Amino acid sequence: MAAAWFLAAVPAGPWWTDWRLDPSTVAVLLAAGSVYAAGVVRTRRSGAPWSGARTAAFAGGLALAAAALVSPVETYAEVSFSVHMVQHLLLTFGAPPLLALAAPVKLALRSLPPAAARRLSGALGSGPMQLLAMPVVAWAAFVGAPWVVHFSPLFDVALRSTVWHTVEHAIWVGGALALWWPVVGADPSPHPWSHPTRLLALLLAMPAMSFLALAIFTAGAPLYPTYAAAPAPWGPAVLSSQRDAAVWMWVVGNLGLVVAMLIVAADWKRHDDARQRRLEARQDAAAR
């Protein structure tokens, strides 16, 4: 990672040419897309419908994950905290909600052979999954992941270690999916969340996001020595980049949560309207 870090600090060409096409990352993204596409084909061949919008959501989620992990964002994240924050926001508010909206678990249950589908269904009802699906646990994972990453040695170590860099990304994505999966509610869950629970979880995430952004913004010294040691122009601008990162977190993070709350509220209204129509239809049928 040290050689890659130095090359990123002193790029050889325009920023848009500095892609980081790590073979393992590209392989994972391609494998995920291939497995999902195979599930769509198998489901449709069986005669069951599958929404094109969900397929598009999965493609969009993979595209945003690729933007975070193999584009110049990944390259410059190693020398600029503000770019690193853009990467983290893509891995928290970009790819995860789209991947959750794509309902990959529901697709797997429809496309897998019956025995494999039963095993997957059993895994969804296991103790660990039931624990993770609890609102308090999922919310804690979502708001706790950024605090753990930013205020532990992990962040700085990950700038110099490929293995810990991967661990850091896994924490971001895992914490984000813990919240977005039940908030989106597209896949089966051992503890489905009601619409009020979803709104409350999103609302309570806002102060946690804001306090973290404030803690980063008001830090009077560089939080991560690796950034401070970077060659010019990166190292000398480390505090400015740190404050920019905090602003990105506060603005984009809270805006993303507000947009999600509006979407959940609209979905809640649609569900209530549909339930009311069904109730009125039953009452009309009974009156006849």
C-alpha contacts under 8 A as a table, 3 or more apart, distances in Angstrom:
res1	aa1	res2	aa2	distance
1	M	4	A	5.13
1	M	5	W	5.98
1	M	159	L	7.80
1	M	160	R	5.46
1	M	161	S	5.68
1	M	162	T	5.94
2	A	5	W	4.95
2	A	6	F	6.28
2	A	160	R	5.95
2	A	161	S	7.92
3	A	6	F	5.22
3	A	7	L	6.28
4	A	7	L	5.15
4	A	8	A	6.10
5	W	8	A	5.13
5	W	9	A	6.18
5	W	78	E	6.17
5	W	79	V	7.32
5	W	159	L	7.87
5	W	160	R	7.44
6	F	9	A	4.99
6	F	10	V	6.32
7	L	10	V	5.17
7	L	11	P	5.63
7	L	12	A	7.61
8	A	11	P	5.20
8	A	18	D	7.95
8	A	75	T	5.87
8	A	76	Y	6.13
8	A	78	E	7.06
8	A	79	V	6.96
9	A	76	Y	7.60
9	A	78	E	7.83
9	A	79	V	5.91
9	A	230	A	6.64
9	A	231	P	6.41
9	A	234	W	7.18
10	V	231	P	7.62
11	P	14	P	7.55
11	P	15	W	7.39
11	P	18	D	7.39
13	G	17	T	6.60
13	G	18	D	7.35
14	P	17	T	5.71
14	P	18	D	7.24
15	W	18	D	5.47
15	W	72	P	6.59
16	W	19	W	7.28
16	W	72	P	6.16
17	T	72	P	7.23
18	D	71	S	7.30
18	D	72	P	5.13
18	D	75	T	6.54
19	W	70	V	5.91
19	W	71	S	4.65
19	W	72	P	4.77
19	W	74	E	7.63
19	W	75	T	6.60
20	R	69	L	7.57
20	R	70	V	4.66
20	R	71	S	5.92
20	R	72	P	6.72
20	R	74	E	6.58
20	R	75	T	6.04
21	L	25	T	7.54
21	L	26	V	6.66
21	L	70	V	5.23
21	L	71	S	7.60
22	D	25	T	5.43
22	D	26	V	6.17
22	D	70	V	6.80
23	P	26	V	5.18
23	P	27	A	5.95
24	S	27	A	5.01
24	S	28	V	6.20
25	T	28	V	5.19
25	T	29	L	6.31
25	T	69	L	7.40
25	T	70	V	7.53
26	V	29	L	5.19
26	V	30	L	6.10
26	V	66	A	7.95
26	V	70	V	7.59
27	A	30	L	5.15
27	A	31	A	5.93
28	V	31	A	5.07
28	V	32	A	6.10
29	L	32	A	5.21
29	L	33	G	6.27
29	L	62	L	6.67
29	L	66	A	7.41
30	L	33	G	5.15
30	L	34	S	6.06
31	A	34	S	5.04
31	A	35	V	6.08
32	A	35	V	5.28
32	A	36	Y	6.22
33	G	36	Y	5.26
33	G	37	A	6.06
33	G	58	F	7.93
33	G	59	A	7.31
33	G	62	L	7.44
34	S	37	A	5.10
34	S	38	A	6.05
35	V	38	A	5.11
35	V	39	G	6.24
36	Y	39	G	5.06
36	Y	40	V	6.33
36	Y	104	P	7.11
36	Y	107	L	7.94
37	A	40	V	5.08
37	A	41	V	6.28
38	A	41	V	5.15
38	A	42	R	6.10
39	G	42	R	5.13
39	G	43	T	6.00
39	G	107	L	6.38
39	G	108	A	6.49
39	G	111	S	5.38
39	G	112	L	7.69
40	V	43	T	5.16
40	V	44	R	6.18
40	V	50	W	6.85
40	V	55	T	7.89
40	V	107	L	7.11
40	V	111	S	7.49
41	V	44	R	5.31
41	V	45	R	6.07
42	R	45	R	5.14
42	R	46	S	6.31
42	R	111	S	5.68
43	T	46	S	5.26
43	T	47	G	6.80
43	T	48	A	5.69
43	T	49	P	7.13
43	T	50	W	7.12
43	T	107	L	7.54
43	T	110	R	6.23
43	T	111	S	5.06
44	R	47	G	5.14
44	R	48	A	5.29
44	R	49	P	5.82
44	R	50	W	6.66
45	R	48	A	7.39
50	W	54	R	7.78
51	S	54	R	5.37
51	S	55	T	6.72
52	G	55	T	5.01
52	G	56	A	6.13
53	A	56	A	4.98
53	A	57	A	6.11
53	A	102	A	7.82
54	R	57	A	4.94
54	R	58	F	6.34
54	R	101	L	6.41
54	R	102	A	4.24
54	R	103	A	6.94
55	T	58	F	5.19
55	T	59	A	6.33
55	T	102	A	6.08
56	A	59	A	5.04
56	A	60	G	6.07
56	A	102	A	7.70
57	A	60	G	4.99
57	A	61	G	6.08
57	A	98	L	5.12
57	A	99	L	6.44
57	A	101	L	6.39
57	A	102	A	5.33
58	F	61	G	5.02
58	F	62	L	6.23
58	F	98	L	6.10
58	F	99	L	5.07
58	F	101	L	7.54
58	F	102	A	5.09
59	A	62	L	5.19
59	A	63	A	6.13
60	G	63	A	4.96
60	G	64	L	6.23
60	G	95	A	7.32
60	G	98	L	6.68
60	G	99	L	8.00
61	G	64	L	5.24
61	G	65	A	6.16
61	G	94	G	6.88
61	G	95	A	4.11
61	G	96	P	6.68
61	G	97	P	7.68
61	G	98	L	4.95
61	G	99	L	5.25
62	L	65	A	4.94
62	L	66	A	6.05
62	L	95	A	6.58
62	L	99	L	7.65
63	A	66	A	5.04
63	A	67	A	6.18
63	A	95	A	7.77
64	L	67	A	4.86
64	L	68	A	6.26
64	L	90	L	6.45
64	L	91	L	7.86
64	L	94	G	6.24
64	L	95	A	5.34
65	A	68	A	5.10
65	A	69	L	6.08
65	A	90	L	6.96
65	A	91	L	6.55
65	A	94	G	7.81
65	A	95	A	5.57
66	A	69	L	5.08
66	A	70	V	5.42
66	A	71	S	6.68
67	A	70	V	6.06
67	A	71	S	5.04
67	A	72	P	7.93
67	A	73	V	6.86
67	A	74	E	7.98
67	A	90	L	7.94
68	A	71	S	6.34
68	A	73	V	5.83
68	A	74	E	5.95
68	A	86	V	7.97
68	A	87	Q	4.96
68	A	88	H	7.73
68	A	90	L	6.10
68	A	91	L	6.91
69	L	73	V	7.17
69	L	74	E	5.21
69	L	87	Q	7.65
70	V	73	V	7.39
70	V	74	E	5.80
70	V	75	T	7.78
71	S	74	E	5.73
71	S	75	T	7.06
72	P	75	T	4.85
72	P	76	Y	6.06
73	V	76	Y	5.47
73	V	77	A	5.84
73	V	83	V	6.32
73	V	84	H	7.32
73	V	86	V	7.60
73	V	87	Q	6.34
74	E	77	A	5.19
74	E	78	E	7.17
74	E	84	H	7.55
74	E	87	Q	7.03
75	T	78	E	6.11
76	Y	79	V	5.49
76	Y	80	S	5.95
76	Y	83	V	6.33
76	Y	84	H	7.38
77	A	80	S	5.23
77	A	81	F	6.35
77	A	82	S	7.61
77	A	83	V	4.97
77	A	84	H	4.05
77	A	85	M	7.79
77	A	87	Q	7.20
78	E	81	F	7.64
78	E	84	H	7.06
78	E	159	L	5.85
78	E	227	Y	7.79
79	V	227	Y	5.78
79	V	230	A	6.50
79	V	234	W	6.24
79	V	235	G	7.90
80	S	83	V	5.35
80	S	84	H	6.20
80	S	227	Y	6.90
80	S	234	W	6.55
80	S	238	V	7.40
80	S	241	S	6.45
81	F	84	H	4.80
81	F	85	M	6.13
81	F	227	Y	7.39
81	F	238	V	7.50
81	F	241	S	5.66
81	F	242	Q	5.65
81	F	245	A	6.11
82	S	85	M	5.05
82	S	86	V	6.51
82	S	241	S	5.16
82	S	242	Q	6.19
82	S	243	R	7.84
82	S	244	D	5.62
82	S	245	A	4.05
82	S	246	A	7.84
82	S	248	W	7.50
83	V	86	V	5.01
83	V	87	Q	6.42
83	V	245	A	7.43
84	H	87	Q	5.03
84	H	88	H	6.33
84	H	245	A	7.79
85	M	88	H	4.95
85	M	89	L	6.13
85	M	245	A	5.49
85	M	248	W	7.03
85	M	249	M	6.92
86	V	89	L	5.11
86	V	90	L	6.26
86	V	245	A	7.75
86	V	248	W	7.28
87	Q	90	L	5.16
87	Q	91	L	6.36
88	H	91	L	4.99
88	H	92	T	6.10
88	H	172	W	7.05
89	L	92	T	4.94
89	L	93	F	5.52
89	L	94	G	6.75
89	L	249	M	7.30
89	L	252	V	7.59
89	L	253	G	7.21
90	L	93	F	5.62
90	L	94	G	4.45
90	L	95	A	6.16
91	L	94	G	5.90
91	L	95	A	5.68
91	L	96	P	6.59
91	L	169	H	7.71
91	L	172	W	6.45
91	L	173	V	5.72
91	L	176	A	7.61
92	T	95	A	6.85
92	T	96	P	6.17
92	T	172	W	6.44
92	T	173	V	6.23
92	T	176	A	5.16
92	T	177	L	7.98
93	F	96	P	6.50
93	F	97	P	6.60
93	F	176	A	7.57
93	F	253	G	7.30
93	F	256	G	6.52
94	G	97	P	6.44
94	G	98	L	6.90
95	A	98	L	5.43
95	A	99	L	6.11
96	P	99	L	5.10
96	P	100	A	6.10
96	P	173	V	6.77
96	P	176	A	6.29
96	P	177	L	5.57
96	P	180	W	6.70
97	P	100	A	5.02
97	P	101	L	6.04
97	P	177	L	7.24
97	P	180	W	5.35
97	P	181	W	7.10
97	P	184	V	7.12
98	L	101	L	4.95
98	L	102	A	6.30
99	L	102	A	5.13
99	L	103	A	7.16
99	L	104	P	7.56
100	A	103	A	5.59
100	A	104	P	7.31
100	A	177	L	7.32
100	A	180	W	6.52
100	A	181	W	5.12
100	A	184	V	6.48
100	A	185	G	7.92
100	A	186	A	6.85
100	A	187	D	7.64
101	L	181	W	7.76
101	L	184	V	6.04
101	L	185	G	7.76
101	L	186	A	5.86
102	A	186	A	7.41
103	A	106	K	5.41
103	A	107	L	6.34
103	A	186	A	5.27
103	A	187	D	5.16
104	P	107	L	4.94
104	P	108	A	6.07
104	P	187	D	7.37
105	V	108	A	5.00
105	V	109	L	6.22
105	V	187	D	5.89
105	V	188	P	7.45
106	K	109	L	5.16
106	K	110	R	6.38
106	K	186	A	7.81
106	K	187	D	5.46
106	K	188	P	6.86
107	L	110	R	5.19
107	L	111	S	6.07
108	A	111	S	5.12
108	A	112	L	5.59
108	A	117	A	7.15
109	L	112	L	5.80
109	L	117	A	5.00
109	L	118	R	8.00
109	L	120	L	7.33
109	L	121	S	7.51
110	R	117	A	7.58
112	L	116	A	5.98
112	L	117	A	5.50
113	P	116	A	5.45
113	P	117	A	6.10
114	P	117	A	5.03
114	P	118	R	6.15
115	A	118	R	5.19
115	A	119	R	6.42
116	A	119	R	5.09
116	A	120	L	6.23
117	A	120	L	5.05
117	A	121	S	6.08
118	R	121	S	4.99
118	R	122	G	6.09
119	R	122	G	5.01
119	R	123	A	6.20
120	L	123	A	5.01
120	L	124	L	6.34
121	S	124	L	5.15
121	S	125	G	6.66
122	G	125	G	5.23
122	G	126	S	6.44
123	A	126	S	5.07
123	A	129	M	7.46
124	L	129	M	5.84
124	L	130	Q	7.54
124	L	189	S	6.95
124	L	190	P	6.71
125	G	129	M	6.33
125	G	130	Q	6.23
125	G	189	S	7.94
125	G	190	P	5.74
126	S	129	M	5.44
126	S	130	Q	6.18
127	G	130	Q	5.10
127	G	131	L	6.16
128	P	131	L	5.08
128	P	132	L	6.17
129	M	132	L	5.06
129	M	133	A	6.03
129	M	190	P	7.36
130	Q	133	A	5.15
130	Q	134	M	6.58
130	Q	190	P	5.60
130	Q	191	H	6.77
131	L	134	M	5.48
131	L	137	V	6.97
132	L	135	P	7.93
132	L	137	V	5.76
132	L	138	A	5.72
132	L	178	A	7.04
133	A	137	V	7.13
133	A	138	A	6.19
133	A	178	A	7.48
133	A	182	P	7.25
133	A	189	S	7.01
133	A	190	P	6.69
133	A	191	H	5.72
133	A	192	P	7.79
134	M	137	V	5.45
134	M	138	A	6.14
134	M	191	H	6.40
135	P	138	A	5.22
135	P	139	W	5.94
135	P	193	W	7.49
135	P	197	T	7.58
135	P	201	A	7.46
136	V	139	W	5.21
136	V	140	A	6.03
137	V	140	A	5.09
137	V	141	A	6.18
138	A	141	A	5.13
138	A	142	F	6.32
138	A	175	G	7.63
138	A	178	A	4.96
138	A	179	L	5.33
139	W	142	F	5.15
139	W	143	V	6.26
139	W	178	A	7.40
139	W	179	L	5.96
139	W	201	A	6.32
139	W	205	A	7.50
140	A	143	V	5.37
140	A	144	G	5.45
141	A	144	G	5.13
141	A	145	A	5.89
141	A	175	G	4.89
141	A	176	A	7.68
141	A	178	A	6.57
141	A	179	L	7.67
142	F	145	A	5.79
142	F	146	P	7.70
142	F	175	G	4.38
142	F	176	A	5.28
142	F	177	L	7.86
142	F	178	A	6.44
142	F	179	L	5.96
143	V	146	P	6.31
143	V	147	W	7.17
143	V	175	G	7.62
143	V	205	A	6.35
143	V	208	A	6.36
143	V	209	M	7.15
144	G	147	W	5.28
144	G	148	V	6.11
144	G	175	G	7.74
145	A	148	V	5.20
145	A	149	V	6.14
145	A	171	I	6.23
145	A	172	W	6.15
145	A	175	G	5.78
146	P	149	V	5.16
146	P	150	H	5.95
146	P	172	W	7.09
146	P	212	L	7.98
147	W	150	H	5.33
147	W	151	F	5.78
147	W	212	L	6.92
148	V	151	F	5.60
148	V	152	S	5.80
149	V	152	S	5.83
149	V	153	P	7.83
149	V	154	L	5.93
149	V	155	F	5.58
149	V	168	E	6.93
149	V	171	I	7.99
150	H	154	L	7.63
150	H	155	F	5.90
151	F	155	F	7.74
152	S	155	F	6.66
153	P	156	D	5.74
153	P	157	V	6.14
154	L	157	V	5.13
154	L	158	A	5.85
154	L	164	W	7.20
154	L	168	E	7.19
155	F	158	A	5.22
155	F	159	L	6.67
155	F	168	E	7.26
155	F	224	Y	7.56
156	D	159	L	5.30
156	D	160	R	7.22
156	D	224	Y	5.50
156	D	225	P	7.08
156	D	226	T	6.36
157	V	160	R	5.49
157	V	161	S	6.16
157	V	164	W	6.75
157	V	165	H	7.81
158	A	161	S	5.01
158	A	162	T	6.75
158	A	163	V	7.50
158	A	164	W	4.67
158	A	165	H	4.19
158	A	166	T	7.82
158	A	168	E	6.82
159	L	162	T	7.84
159	L	165	H	6.53
159	L	226	T	7.15
160	R	165	H	7.83
161	S	164	W	5.37
161	S	165	H	5.93
162	T	165	H	4.93
162	T	166	T	6.29
163	V	166	T	5.25
163	V	167	V	6.41
164	W	167	V	4.77
164	W	168	E	6.03
165	H	168	E	5.11
165	H	169	H	6.41
166	T	169	H	5.17
166	T	170	A	6.17
167	V	170	A	5.00
167	V	171	I	6.26
168	E	171	I	5.20
168	E	172	W	6.43
169	H	172	W	5.09
169	H	173	V	6.15
170	A	173	V	5.24
170	A	174	G	5.74
171	I	174	G	5.15
171	I	175	G	5.89
172	W	175	G	5.38
172	W	176	A	6.14
173	V	176	A	5.09
173	V	177	L	6.05
174	G	177	L	5.21
174	G	178	A	6.15
175	G	178	A	5.19
175	G	179	L	6.99
176	A	179	L	5.60
176	A	180	W	6.18
177	L	180	W	4.98
177	L	181	W	5.48
178	A	181	W	6.02
178	A	182	P	7.41
179	L	182	P	6.06
179	L	183	V	6.22
180	W	183	V	4.90
180	W	184	V	5.79
181	W	184	V	5.46
181	W	185	G	6.08
181	W	186	A	7.46
181	W	187	D	7.46
182	P	185	G	4.70
182	P	186	A	7.76
182	P	187	D	7.93
182	P	189	S	7.38
182	P	192	P	6.61
182	P	193	W	6.17
182	P	198	R	7.67
183	V	193	W	7.09
183	V	198	R	5.34
183	V	264	V	7.80
184	V	264	V	7.98
185	G	188	P	7.40
185	G	189	S	7.98
185	G	192	P	7.18
185	G	193	W	7.48
188	P	192	P	7.45
189	S	192	P	5.33
193	W	197	T	5.93
193	W	198	R	6.32
194	S	197	T	5.23
194	S	198	R	6.37
195	H	198	R	5.06
195	H	199	L	6.25
195	H	264	V	6.81
195	H	265	A	7.41
195	H	268	W	5.95
196	P	199	L	5.13
196	P	200	L	6.11
197	T	200	L	5.11
197	T	201	A	6.12
198	R	201	A	5.23
198	R	202	L	6.33
198	R	264	V	7.34
199	L	202	L	5.25
199	L	203	L	6.05
199	L	261	M	5.77
199	L	264	V	6.84
199	L	265	A	7.44
200	L	203	L	4.99
200	L	204	L	6.06
201	A	204	L	5.32
201	A	205	A	6.26
202	L	205	A	5.16
202	L	206	M	6.85
202	L	257	L	5.99
202	L	258	V	7.90
202	L	260	A	7.59
202	L	261	M	6.57
203	L	206	M	5.61
203	L	207	P	7.97
203	L	257	L	7.38
203	L	258	V	7.95
203	L	261	M	7.60
204	L	207	P	6.23
204	L	208	A	7.15
205	A	208	A	5.29
205	A	209	M	6.19
205	A	257	L	7.76
206	M	209	M	5.14
206	M	210	S	6.11
206	M	253	G	7.83
206	M	254	N	5.81
206	M	257	L	6.96
207	P	210	S	4.87
207	P	211	F	5.96
208	A	211	F	5.31
208	A	212	L	6.27
209	M	212	L	5.30
209	M	213	A	6.25
209	M	249	M	7.38
209	M	250	W	6.60
209	M	253	G	6.85
209	M	254	N	7.14
210	S	213	A	5.10
210	S	214	L	6.11
210	S	249	M	7.92
210	S	250	W	5.56
210	S	254	N	7.56
211	F	214	L	4.98
211	F	215	A	6.10
212	L	215	A	5.07
212	L	216	I	6.33
213	A	216	I	5.22
213	A	217	F	6.07
213	A	246	A	4.63
213	A	247	V	6.86
213	A	249	M	5.95
213	A	250	W	5.57
214	L	217	F	4.99
214	L	218	T	6.04
214	L	246	A	6.84
215	A	218	T	5.47
215	A	219	A	6.25
216	I	219	A	5.43
216	I	242	Q	7.05
216	I	243	R	6.92
216	I	246	A	5.75
217	F	242	Q	6.82
217	F	243	R	4.75
217	F	244	D	7.93
217	F	245	A	7.97
217	F	246	A	5.28
217	F	247	V	7.47
218	T	243	R	7.82
219	A	222	P	7.29
219	A	223	L	7.39
221	A	239	L	6.99
222	P	225	P	6.75
222	P	227	Y	7.78
222	P	228	A	6.53
222	P	238	V	6.59
222	P	239	L	5.90
222	P	242	Q	7.36
224	Y	227	Y	5.79
224	Y	228	A	6.81
225	P	228	A	5.00
225	P	229	A	6.16
226	T	229	A	5.19
226	T	230	A	6.47
227	Y	230	A	5.31
227	Y	234	W	7.31
227	Y	235	G	5.87
227	Y	238	V	6.33
228	A	234	W	7.79
228	A	235	G	4.61
228	A	236	P	7.03
228	A	238	V	5.77
229	A	235	G	5.58
230	A	234	W	5.71
230	A	235	G	4.42
231	P	234	W	5.87
231	P	235	G	5.48
231	P	236	P	7.88
232	A	235	G	5.55
232	A	236	P	6.20
233	P	236	P	6.09
233	P	237	A	6.61
234	W	237	A	5.47
234	W	238	V	6.33
235	G	238	V	5.23
236	P	239	L	7.92
237	A	240	S	5.38
237	A	241	S	6.14
238	V	241	S	5.09
238	V	242	Q	6.03
239	L	242	Q	4.89
239	L	243	R	6.26
240	S	243	R	5.23
240	S	244	D	6.17
241	S	244	D	4.96
241	S	245	A	6.10
242	Q	245	A	5.11
242	Q	246	A	6.46
243	R	246	A	5.05
243	R	247	V	6.35
244	D	247	V	5.09
244	D	248	W	6.20
245	A	248	W	5.03
245	A	249	M	6.21
246	A	249	M	5.07
246	A	250	W	6.18
247	V	250	W	5.13
247	V	251	V	5.99
248	W	251	V	5.38
248	W	252	V	5.68
248	W	253	G	7.52
249	M	252	V	5.62
249	M	253	G	5.22
249	M	254	N	7.76
250	W	253	G	5.42
250	W	254	N	5.86
251	V	254	N	5.60
251	V	255	L	5.92
252	V	255	L	5.05
252	V	256	G	5.89
253	G	256	G	5.19
253	G	257	L	6.34
254	N	257	L	5.02
254	N	258	V	6.16
255	L	258	V	5.08
255	L	259	V	6.16
256	G	259	V	5.20
256	G	260	A	6.14
257	L	260	A	5.02
257	L	261	M	6.15
258	V	261	M	5.05
258	V	262	L	6.32
259	V	262	L	5.14
259	V	263	I	6.29
260	A	263	I	5.08
260	A	264	V	6.15
261	M	264	V	5.08
261	M	265	A	6.03
262	L	265	A	5.07
262	L	266	A	6.14
263	I	266	A	5.12
263	I	267	D	6.17
264	V	267	D	5.00
264	V	268	W	6.07
265	A	268	W	4.99
265	A	269	K	6.32
266	A	269	K	5.14
266	A	270	R	6.31
267	D	270	R	5.02
267	D	271	H	6.21
268	W	271	H	5.15
268	W	272	D	6.20
269	K	272	D	5.07
269	K	273	D	6.01
270	R	273	D	5.09
270	R	274	A	6.07
271	H	274	A	5.13
271	H	275	R	6.12
272	D	275	R	5.06
272	D	276	Q	6.09
273	D	276	Q	5.07
273	D	277	R	6.21
274	A	277	R	5.10
274	A	278	R	6.28
275	R	278	R	5.11
275	R	279	L	6.18
276	Q	279	L	5.03
276	Q	280	E	6.17
277	R	280	E	5.12
277	R	281	A	6.06
278	R	281	A	5.03
278	R	282	R	6.25
279	L	282	R	5.20
279	L	283	Q	6.23
280	E	283	Q	4.99
280	E	284	D	6.07
281	A	284	D	5.09
281	A	285	A	6.17
282	R	285	A	5.04
282	R	286	A	6.12
283	Q	286	A	5.07
283	Q	287	A	6.15
284	D	287	A	5.09
284	D	288	R	6.49
285	A	288	R	5.36
